[in-house]
Amino acid sequence: MISISPWLVLAGLGAFHGLNPAMGWLFAVALGLHRESRRTALLALIPIALGHMVSIGVVAMAVLTLGLVADQRSLETAAGMVLIGWAIFHATSGHNHRVRIGMKTGMMGLGVWSFLMATAHGAGLMLVPVLIPLCLSGSPASDLTAAGSLPIALSAIGVHMGAMLAVILVVTVCVYEWAGLSFLRRGWINFDLIWIAALTITGIVLIV
C-alpha cells in the first residue's frame, strides 16, 4: 500500500511555492493593478503555472531517465550533492542572476519568466527526493518499472501544481482586492533563506 506522505510533501512544497512572491503572485498582482483589471491578474496565473510546470517537468523526466541507468542509492547521492551545490550557489551569487523581465510584461513574457525563475530557484530539484521513491523501480513505494512510472510522475507534478495554483489564487485575490502591494514594504518573510536551508537539509538527508 502506497504511503500518502509523499503526496502530502508534494502538496506542501506546492503551497510553499505558491506563497513565495518570487514564484508568481507578485507579478500577477502587479500586472493586474497596472492594467486595472482583476481578470488580467487571474489570467496571469495560466502562464505562471505553465512555466513552473515545464521547469519541474524537465527535472521529473531527468529523474526517470537516470533511473534507467543508475540505482536508487547512487541517484539519491547525486541528487543530494546537486541540492547542496545549488543552495551554496543560491546563497553566494544567486541574487546576481535574477531574471530580468519587467513587471509590465505580457503573458508570453510571464510564462518565460516563470520557467526561468522556477529553474533558477531549483524548484524541480526539491521534488527529486519525493520522485525517486515514487517513480523508480525497486523503491519502497512500489514495484513499478521506470517506464511504467511516467503516470506516477505526471500525477506528482499535478498534485504539486494543484496546491501551488490554489495558494497563488488565494494570495493574488487577497492582495489585489484588499491588501495591495504596499504591505510588502512593512515586512515579509525571507523565503530565500528558508529555501536555501531547505535545499541544504534535503541534500544532506539524501546523502546520509
NORRACOR-V539468 format. One record per backbone hydrogen bond with DSSP energy under -1.0 kcal/mol. NH is the residue of the N-H (numbers start at 1). CO is the residue of the C=O. If there is no record, write none. Layout:
# NORRACOR-V539468
nh:NH co:CO
nh:NH co:CO
This chain:
# NORRACOR-V539468
nh:8 co:4
nh:9 co:5
nh:10 co:6
nh:11 co:7
nh:12 co:8
nh:13 co:9
nh:14 co:10
nh:15 co:11
nh:16 co:12
nh:17 co:13
nh:18 co:14
nh:19 co:15
nh:20 co:16
nh:23 co:20
nh:24 co:21
nh:28 co:24
nh:29 co:25
nh:30 co:26
nh:31 co:27
nh:32 co:28
nh:33 co:29
nh:34 co:30
nh:35 co:31
nh:37 co:32
nh:41 co:37
nh:42 co:38
nh:43 co:39
nh:44 co:40
nh:45 co:42
nh:46 co:43
nh:48 co:44
nh:49 co:45
nh:50 co:46
nh:51 co:47
nh:52 co:48
nh:53 co:49
nh:54 co:50
nh:55 co:51
nh:56 co:52
nh:57 co:53
nh:58 co:54
nh:59 co:55
nh:60 co:56
nh:61 co:57
nh:62 co:58
nh:63 co:59
nh:64 co:60
nh:65 co:61
nh:66 co:62
nh:67 co:63
nh:68 co:65
nh:69 co:66
nh:70 co:66
nh:75 co:71
nh:76 co:72
nh:77 co:73
nh:78 co:74
nh:79 co:75
nh:80 co:76
nh:81 co:77
nh:82 co:78
nh:83 co:79
nh:84 co:80
nh:85 co:81
nh:86 co:82
nh:87 co:83
nh:88 co:84
nh:89 co:85
nh:90 co:86
nh:91 co:87
nh:92 co:88
nh:93 co:89
nh:94 co:89
nh:96 co:93
nh:97 co:94
nh:101 co:99
nh:105 co:102
nh:110 co:106
nh:111 co:107
nh:112 co:108
nh:113 co:109
nh:114 co:110
nh:115 co:111
nh:116 co:112
nh:117 co:113
nh:118 co:114
nh:119 co:115
nh:120 co:116
nh:121 co:117
nh:123 co:118
nh:126 co:122
nh:127 co:124
nh:128 co:125
nh:131 co:127
nh:132 co:128
nh:134 co:130
nh:135 co:131
nh:136 co:132
nh:139 co:136
nh:150 co:147
nh:153 co:149
nh:154 co:150
nh:155 co:151
nh:156 co:152
nh:157 co:153
nh:158 co:154
nh:159 co:155
nh:160 co:156
nh:161 co:157
nh:162 co:158
nh:163 co:159
nh:164 co:160
nh:165 co:161
nh:166 co:162
nh:167 co:163
nh:168 co:164
nh:169 co:165
nh:170 co:166
nh:171 co:167
nh:172 co:168
nh:173 co:169
nh:174 co:170
nh:175 co:171
nh:176 co:172
nh:177 co:173
nh:178 co:174
nh:179 co:174
nh:180 co:175
nh:184 co:181
nh:185 co:182
nh:191 co:189
nh:194 co:190
nh:195 co:191
nh:196 co:192
nh:197 co:193
nh:198 co:194
nh:199 co:195
nh:200 co:196
nh:201 co:197
nh:202 co:198
nh:203 co:199
nh:204 co:200
nh:205 co:201
nh:206 co:202
nh:207 co:203
nh:208 co:204
